[in-house]
Amino acid sequence: MGAGRRRGLPGVQGVGNVDASPIRRPPGRPVPAHDEHSPAAERPRRAKRSDPRGRPPAPAHRDLRILWWVNAVDGLGSQASGLVLPLLLLELGHSPGTAGSLASAAALTGVVLGPLVAVPADRGRRRRLMTGSAALAALATGVLALTCLGRPALWVVVSLALTERLCAVAYDAASRGALVHLAAVDELPRATAGMQVGDQVSLIVGPALGGALFHLARPLPFLADAVSYAAAALGVRAIRAPLDTPAPAPGPPSGAASRQRGTWSDRFGAAKAGVVTVAESPLLRLVLVWTSTAGGALTLLFYTALFRLGADARSAAAGLVLAASGAAGLLGSLVAAPVVRRLGAARLLTLTAWLLPVPCGSLVWANGAIGWGVAFAGLSLLVPLITVVLSSAAIACTPAALQSRAASVLGSVSALAAAGAPALAAVLVTAWDLRTPALLCTALFTALAVYTQLRAPAVLRAGAAAAAGTGESRG
């Protein structure tokens, strides 16, 4: 039911998702007051190190491992129930259009609500939002599991599904600011790679698990999702590190009218701060270009593959492509952090950008499930490398008090860019042929590679130097 609960692009989990926020401080050290517009708020500080070799203390490793497990379990439940919600509606006698409308409403909810929920998450309520929204989502999915014992009315299913979606969006927006509190700047590639591994495992195992559970009994996939939400809430509570950026101090009291004007002005300024942050940062603009362009292109290719392979009755063609993509994506996630350390972020991003058009272009000549599976495996192997580079760089350069808001802006633009891809794929395939979307995406990836070659090295080096300099000066 939480399909799409994973942030970022289809197959590009985390790109455009600045999954991060509190900076670790030594126990007992007071947390300074924070003004999100002050020069001191420019970038998150580097985590304090007690090991002279630069390793974070043991509690940091413990908290990071907990966050990895929370992410993996949450994603597993999301993928398991996300597959079967349309199947439930169809089994209850509703049309495919009803299932599609519910999916569209859920996606639109995420685009609109995410940036709004990000404001309180960045202002000292991150942990409460994560635990509270996960607990409420567990309740909603648990009730849906109970209703599936009978034949629930459509309004019951829709109400519970949208309730879960609202909670999932709130959890997602708040969680985007958690990672930087648990990892130092130079540990971010490893930390984001760990999140990627959990995402890829859930993408591989979740749909199969959901289908098997639904075959056994209709309530089981939703019960599994409820358990995953409850586990996520408990896991977040088990993290010992502070997850909240201190809320700004309230201003001096004034008259009622002035106070009301100030409140609305403050709310508007807080909501647009994420947009301003992305617009003013060359590195975040680079992430935005990658997020929207690659996300739209990959979604377009995915739906083209469904149109091409859906008519292949000789084999489980779509399943083969998904299995190959999932395995390659998991491999890419596992090797991402060592490859970043060996090649460096700028060199790896540029190299990967030039490699992407190769598997994409091969789709022009691909014929059948094997050709499409090999091409999608190539794309899925490369995408996690890009995700880790861009996610860790975006986390490092984004102010600690604006992590969720900046991430929500990137995620919303990504979702909007991908939203039109299914319809565009249908138009291109109908008006021309199945090669047209592949040609278009190859051209987009080539243009993206040229842009990356010209912009990325200087932007990434400047961002890394600024983050390192800030950490040294404040350490």
DODRENLO-385249 format. One record per residue (C-alpha): residue number from 0; residue in three letters; x, z, y. Coordinates in steps of 0.25 Angstrom, whole numbers. Layout:
dose:domi:px:pz:py
NUM:ALA:X:Z:Y
...
REM end
This chain:
dose:domi:px:pz:py
0:MET:0:0:0
1:GLY:12:2:9
2:ALA:16:-12:8
3:GLY:25:-15:19
4:ARG:28:0:21
5:ARG:43:-4:20
6:ARG:47:-8:33
7:GLY:54:-20:38
8:LEU:54:-34:32
9:PRO:49:-39:19
10:GLY:61:-38:10
11:VAL:69:-33:22
12:GLN:65:-19:22
13:GLY:71:-12:34
14:VAL:75:-23:43
15:GLY:69:-20:56
16:ASN:66:-6:51
17:VAL:76:4:58
18:ASP:74:14:47
19:ALA:81:25:54
20:SER:81:37:63
21:PRO:87:52:64
22:ILE:102:54:66
23:ARG:107:65:57
24:ARG:113:77:65
25:PRO:121:89:60
26:PRO:112:101:56
27:GLY:109:110:68
28:ARG:113:100:79
29:PRO:101:99:89
30:VAL:94:86:90
31:PRO:96:80:104
32:ALA:83:76:112
33:HIS:81:61:111
34:ASP:77:52:122
35:GLU:74:38:116
36:HIS:78:31:129
37:SER:90:39:132
38:PRO:104:33:129
39:ALA:107:44:119
40:ALA:95:37:111
41:GLU:102:24:109
42:ARG:106:25:95
43:PRO:105:35:83
44:ARG:117:43:82
45:ARG:126:42:69
46:ALA:123:53:59
47:LYS:132:64:59
48:ARG:143:64:48
49:SER:149:77:41
50:ASP:157:69:32
51:PRO:170:63:38
52:ARG:169:51:29
53:GLY:156:47:37
54:ARG:146:51:26
55:PRO:133:57:30
56:PRO:130:71:25
57:ALA:123:74:12
58:PRO:110:77:18
59:ALA:110:63:25
60:HIS:112:57:11
61:ARG:101:65:6
62:ASP:91:62:17
63:LEU:94:47:16
64:ARG:92:46:1
65:ILE:79:53:3
66:LEU:75:42:13
67:TRP:79:31:4
68:TRP:70:37:-7
69:VAL:59:39:2
70:ASN:60:25:6
71:ALA:61:20:-8
72:VAL:49:28:-13
73:ASP:40:25:-1
74:GLY:43:10:-3
75:LEU:40:10:-18
76:GLY:26:16:-15
77:SER:24:6:-4
78:GLN:28:-6:-12
79:ALA:20:-1:-24
80:SER:7:1:-17
81:GLY:9:-11:-7
82:LEU:8:-20:-19
83:VAL:-5:-15:-24
84:LEU:-14:-13:-12
85:PRO:-18:-28:-11
86:LEU:-20:-27:-26
87:LEU:-29:-15:-25
88:LEU:-37:-22:-14
89:LEU:-39:-35:-23
90:GLU:-42:-26:-35
91:LEU:-53:-20:-27
92:GLY:-59:-33:-24
93:HIS:-54:-36:-10
94:SER:-49:-49:-5
95:PRO:-34:-53:-3
96:GLY:-37:-54:12
97:THR:-41:-39:12
98:ALA:-28:-35:6
99:GLY:-20:-44:16
100:SER:-28:-39:28
101:LEU:-24:-25:24
102:ALA:-10:-29:22
103:SER:-10:-35:36
104:ALA:-17:-23:42
105:ALA:-6:-14:36
106:ALA:5:-23:41
107:LEU:-1:-23:55
108:THR:-2:-8:55
109:GLY:13:-6:53
110:VAL:16:-16:64
111:VAL:8:-8:74
112:LEU:9:6:70
113:GLY:24:6:66
114:PRO:30:6:81
115:LEU:19:17:85
116:VAL:23:26:74
117:ALA:37:25:76
118:VAL:36:32:90
119:PRO:33:46:84
120:ALA:43:43:73
121:ASP:54:41:83
122:ARG:50:54:91
123:GLY:51:65:81
124:ARG:40:63:71
125:ARG:47:54:60
126:ARG:47:63:49
127:ARG:33:68:51
128:LEU:28:54:52
129:MET:36:50:39
130:THR:31:61:31
131:GLY:17:62:37
132:SER:14:47:36
133:ALA:20:46:21
134:ALA:11:58:17
135:LEU:-2:52:23
136:ALA:2:38:17
137:ALA:3:46:3
138:LEU:-11:52:6
139:ALA:-17:38:9
140:THR:-11:31:-3
141:GLY:-14:43:-12
142:VAL:-29:42:-8
143:LEU:-29:26:-10
144:ALA:-23:29:-24
145:LEU:-35:38:-27
146:THR:-45:28:-21
147:CYS:-39:17:-31
148:LEU:-45:25:-42
149:GLY:-58:19:-38
150:ARG:-62:7:-30
151:PRO:-59:11:-16
152:ALA:-66:4:-4
153:LEU:-58:-6:4
154:TRP:-59:3:17
155:VAL:-53:14:8
156:VAL:-41:6:4
157:VAL:-39:0:18
158:SER:-40:14:24
159:LEU:-30:20:15
160:ALA:-20:8:15
161:LEU:-20:8:30
162:THR:-18:23:31
163:GLU:-6:21:22
164:ARG:-1:10:30
165:LEU:-2:18:43
166:CYS:6:29:37
167:ALA:16:20:31
168:VAL:19:13:44
169:ALA:20:27:50
170:TYR:30:31:39
171:ASP:38:18:41
172:ALA:39:19:56
173:ALA:44:33:55
174:SER:54:31:43
175:ARG:61:20:51
176:GLY:68:31:59
177:ALA:73:39:48
178:LEU:85:33:42
179:VAL:95:34:54
180:HIS:93:49:53
181:LEU:98:49:39
182:ALA:110:40:40
183:ALA:122:38:49
184:VAL:124:24:56
185:ASP:134:19:46
186:GLU:125:24:35
187:LEU:113:16:39
188:PRO:116:3:31
189:ARG:117:12:18
190:ALA:104:20:22
191:THR:96:7:25
192:ALA:101:1:12
193:GLY:95:13:5
194:MET:82:11:11
195:GLN:83:-4:7
196:VAL:85:-1:-7
197:GLY:73:8:-7
198:ASP:65:-3:-1
199:GLN:70:-14:-11
200:VAL:67:-5:-23
201:SER:53:-2:-18
202:LEU:51:-17:-16
203:ILE:55:-20:-30
204:VAL:48:-8:-38
205:GLY:36:-5:-29
206:PRO:28:-18:-31
207:ALA:30:-17:-46
208:LEU:27:-2:-47
209:GLY:14:-4:-38
210:GLY:9:-15:-47
211:ALA:12:-7:-60
212:LEU:5:5:-54
213:PHE:-7:-3:-49
214:HIS:-8:-9:-63
215:LEU:-9:5:-69
216:ALA:-19:10:-59
217:ARG:-23:6:-45
218:PRO:-20:20:-38
219:LEU:-6:21:-44
220:PRO:2:12:-33
221:PHE:-5:20:-22
222:LEU:-2:33:-28
223:ALA:13:29:-29
224:ASP:13:25:-15
225:ALA:7:39:-11
226:VAL:18:46:-19
227:SER:28:37:-12
228:TYR:23:41:2
229:ALA:23:56:-2
230:ALA:37:55:-7
231:ALA:41:48:6
232:ALA:35:60:14
233:LEU:42:70:5
234:GLY:55:62:6
235:VAL:55:62:21
236:ARG:52:77:22
237:ALA:64:79:13
238:ILE:74:72:22
239:ARG:81:83:30
240:ALA:87:75:41
241:PRO:79:75:54
242:LEU:71:62:55
243:ASP:66:63:69
244:THR:71:59:82
245:PRO:68:70:92
246:ALA:56:67:100
247:PRO:58:65:115
248:ALA:56:78:123
249:PRO:42:78:131
250:GLY:43:76:146
251:PRO:39:86:156
252:PRO:24:89:158
253:SER:16:81:168
254:GLY:2:78:172
255:ALA:-8:73:162
256:ALA:-9:58:168
257:SER:6:57:169
258:ARG:8:63:155
259:GLN:-2:53:149
260:ARG:5:41:156
261:GLY:19:47:151
262:THR:13:48:137
263:TRP:8:34:136
264:SER:21:29:143
265:ASP:30:37:133
266:ARG:22:31:121
267:PHE:23:17:126
268:GLY:38:19:128
269:ALA:40:25:114
270:ALA:32:14:108
271:LYS:40:3:114
272:ALA:54:10:113
273:GLY:56:3:99
274:VAL:53:-11:105
275:VAL:63:-8:116
276:THR:73:-3:107
277:VAL:73:-16:98
278:ALA:72:-25:110
279:GLU:84:-19:117
280:SER:93:-18:104
281:PRO:101:-31:100
282:LEU:102:-25:86
283:LEU:87:-22:84
284:ARG:84:-35:90
285:LEU:93:-41:79
286:VAL:85:-33:68
287:LEU:72:-37:74
288:VAL:76:-52:73
289:TRP:80:-50:59
290:THR:67:-41:55
291:SER:57:-51:61
292:THR:64:-64:57
293:ALA:68:-60:43
294:GLY:56:-52:40
295:GLY:47:-64:43
296:ALA:55:-74:36
297:LEU:56:-65:23
298:THR:41:-63:23
299:LEU:39:-78:25
300:LEU:47:-81:13
301:PHE:40:-70:5
302:TYR:27:-76:7
303:THR:32:-90:4
304:ALA:37:-85:-9
305:LEU:24:-79:-13
306:PHE:17:-93:-9
307:ARG:28:-100:-17
308:LEU:28:-91:-30
309:GLY:14:-86:-30
310:ALA:10:-99:-37
311:ASP:21:-98:-48
312:ALA:13:-94:-60
313:ARG:24:-96:-70
314:SER:31:-83:-66
315:ALA:30:-70:-57
316:ALA:37:-78:-47
317:ALA:34:-69:-35
318:GLY:38:-57:-43
319:LEU:52:-63:-46
320:VAL:55:-66:-32
321:LEU:51:-52:-28
322:ALA:59:-46:-39
323:ALA:71:-54:-35
324:SER:70:-50:-21
325:GLY:68:-36:-24
326:ALA:81:-35:-32
327:ALA:89:-43:-22
328:GLY:84:-34:-11
329:LEU:88:-21:-19
330:LEU:102:-27:-21
331:GLY:103:-30:-6
332:SER:99:-16:-2
333:LEU:109:-10:-12
334:VAL:121:-18:-7
335:ALA:117:-18:8
336:ALA:124:-5:12
337:PRO:138:-9:6
338:VAL:137:-23:11
339:VAL:135:-18:25
340:ARG:147:-9:24
341:ARG:155:-20:19
342:LEU:152:-32:28
343:GLY:146:-24:40
344:ALA:132:-26:46
345:ALA:135:-38:55
346:ARG:142:-46:45
347:LEU:132:-43:34
348:LEU:120:-46:43
349:THR:126:-59:47
350:LEU:130:-63:33
351:THR:116:-60:27
352:ALA:109:-67:38
353:TRP:116:-80:35
354:LEU:113:-78:20
355:LEU:98:-76:21
356:PRO:95:-91:24
357:VAL:101:-94:10
358:PRO:91:-88:1
359:CYS:80:-91:11
360:GLY:84:-106:11
361:SER:85:-107:-4
362:LEU:70:-105:-4
363:VAL:68:-119:1
364:TRP:73:-124:-12
365:ALA:68:-112:-21
366:ASN:58:-116:-32
367:GLY:51:-105:-40
368:ALA:53:-90:-42
369:ILE:68:-90:-45
370:GLY:72:-98:-33
371:TRP:63:-89:-24
372:GLY:68:-77:-31
373:VAL:82:-80:-29
374:ALA:80:-83:-14
375:PHE:72:-71:-11
376:ALA:82:-62:-19
377:GLY:93:-68:-9
378:LEU:85:-64:3
379:SER:82:-50:-3
380:LEU:97:-48:-6
381:LEU:101:-51:9
382:VAL:89:-44:16
383:PRO:93:-30:13
384:LEU:107:-32:19
385:ILE:101:-37:32
386:THR:91:-25:32
387:VAL:102:-14:30
388:VAL:110:-20:41
389:LEU:99:-22:51
390:SER:92:-9:48
391:SER:105:0:49
392:ALA:109:-7:62
393:ALA:95:-5:68
394:ILE:95:10:64
395:ALA:109:12:70
396:CYS:105:6:83
397:THR:91:11:85
398:PRO:89:24:93
399:ALA:86:35:84
400:ALA:73:38:92
401:LEU:68:24:91
402:GLN:71:21:76
403:SER:57:20:72
404:ARG:52:13:84
405:ALA:62:2:84
406:ALA:60:0:68
407:SER:45:-1:70
408:VAL:47:-12:81
409:LEU:56:-20:71
410:GLY:47:-17:59
411:SER:34:-22:67
412:VAL:41:-35:72
413:SER:46:-37:58
414:ALA:32:-35:52
415:LEU:26:-45:63
416:ALA:36:-55:60
417:ALA:33:-54:45
418:ALA:18:-54:47
419:GLY:16:-69:49
420:ALA:25:-73:38
421:PRO:15:-74:27
422:ALA:6:-83:35
423:LEU:17:-91:40
424:ALA:22:-93:25
425:ALA:8:-98:21
426:VAL:8:-108:33
427:LEU:22:-113:30
428:VAL:19:-115:15
429:THR:6:-121:18
430:ALA:10:-131:29
431:TRP:23:-135:23
432:ASP:29:-129:10
433:LEU:36:-117:3
434:ARG:50:-121:9
435:THR:45:-120:23
436:PRO:45:-105:24
437:ALA:59:-105:17
438:LEU:65:-115:27
439:LEU:59:-107:39
440:CYS:65:-94:34
441:THR:78:-100:32
442:ALA:78:-105:46
443:LEU:74:-91:51
444:PHE:85:-84:43
445:THR:96:-94:48
446:ALA:92:-92:62
447:LEU:92:-77:59
448:ALA:106:-79:53
449:VAL:111:-86:66
450:TYR:105:-75:75
451:THR:112:-64:66
452:GLN:125:-71:67
453:LEU:124:-72:82
454:ARG:119:-58:85
455:ALA:120:-48:73
456:PRO:135:-46:73
457:ALA:136:-41:88
458:VAL:123:-34:87
459:LEU:126:-26:75
460:ARG:141:-23:79
461:ALA:135:-18:93
462:GLY:125:-10:86
463:ALA:134:-3:76
464:ALA:144:0:87
465:ALA:134:6:96
466:ALA:128:15:85
467:ALA:142:19:80
468:GLY:146:22:95
469:THR:134:30:97
470:GLY:136:38:84
471:GLU:151:41:88
472:SER:147:45:102
473:ARG:137:55:98
474:GLY:143:60:85
REM end
